[in-house]
Amino acid sequence: MKEESIVEAALFISAKPLAVSELGRLIGVAAPGYVEGVVKRLIADYDSRESSIQIVFEDGKYVMRVRREYLDKVKPFAQSAEISQHALKALAYINNKEGVLKSSLVKQLGDSVYQDVKELVEKGFITQKKAGRSKSLHTTDKFKEYFSKPQ
């Protein structure tokens, strides 16, 4: 199998951004520079075709997503958002302690909470409100709909 195709499939199917080391294990290559070259060729391929999909490097990881200019058109077709396991743990804590401060959540669950909160806000499950030097975290109507029990 072609390395670019394997990386492309992994980025497509993954619910979370993937680190170079994860992609390297997938294609059986330990050299980060080589793996980055594979990803950069894939990025160039998408860019050359002016694809509606792009691969971006964010927070030290690669992620595949729809380009901004296409989002409004295709958003109605988006499936329910998948949530990473760690973000789900943070979401459960926020639900149990509605209005919890982000700083308290960090003390409880660790620094990775910052990424979790970002993910949950982007997916519309929580909102943040300024609360002194921190922010209070609140679940949204989307959260209530998504996790409500069918009658």
Rosetta blueprint (number, residue, H / E / L):
1 M L
2 K L
3 E H
4 E H
5 S H
6 I H
7 V H
8 E H
9 A H
10 A H
11 L H
12 F H
13 I H
14 S L
15 A L
16 K L
17 P L
18 L E
19 A L
20 V H
21 S H
22 E H
23 L H
24 G H
25 R H
26 L H
27 I H
28 G L
29 V L
30 A L
31 A L
32 P H
33 G H
34 Y H
35 V H
36 E H
37 G H
38 V H
39 V H
40 K H
41 R H
42 L H
43 I H
44 A H
45 D H
46 Y H
47 D H
48 S H
49 R L
50 E L
51 S L
52 S L
53 I E
54 Q E
55 I E
56 V E
57 F E
58 E E
59 D L
60 G L
61 K E
62 Y E
63 V E
64 M E
65 R E
66 V E
67 R L
68 R H
69 E H
70 Y H
71 L H
72 D H
73 K H
74 V H
75 K H
76 P H
77 F H
78 A L
79 Q L
80 S L
81 A L
82 E L
83 I L
84 S L
85 Q H
86 H H
87 A H
88 L H
89 K H
90 A H
91 L H
92 A H
93 Y H
94 I H
95 N H
96 N H
97 K L
98 E L
99 G L
100 V L
101 L E
102 K H
103 S H
104 S H
105 L H
106 V H
107 K H
108 Q H
109 L H
110 G L
111 D L
112 S L
113 V H
114 Y H
115 Q H
116 D H
117 V H
118 K H
119 E H
120 L H
121 V H
122 E H
123 K L
124 G L
125 F L
126 I E
127 T E
128 Q E
129 K E
130 K E
131 A E
132 G L
133 R L
134 S E
135 K E
136 S E
137 L E
138 H E
139 T E
140 T L
141 D H
142 K H
143 F H
144 K H
145 E H
146 Y H
147 F H
148 S L
149 K L
150 P L
151 Q L
